[in-house]
Amino acid sequence: MEENPIVCDCNEVCKSLIIERITDKKLTTVYQVGIELKAGTGCGGCQTDIQNILDELNN
């Protein structure tokens, strides 16, 4: 399995960058991640994956 997978294919955003930004900016929603990184704003297919990352980090 890839260590730092691309979560958002449309905007080529990797998991580590999403984690970094959630942690640094204390993001709590998929919408906020989209504003910061454009992740989840293309086709929307990765929004569940982004939510899962948020849940892991914020719970």
PyMOL commands that set and color helices and strands:
alter all, ss='L'
color gray80, all
select helices_A, chain A and resi 15-25+30-37+47-58
alter helices_A, ss='H'
color red, helices_A
select strands_A, chain A and resi 6-8+13-14
alter strands_A, ss='S'
color yellow, strands_A
deselect
rebuild
show_as cartoon
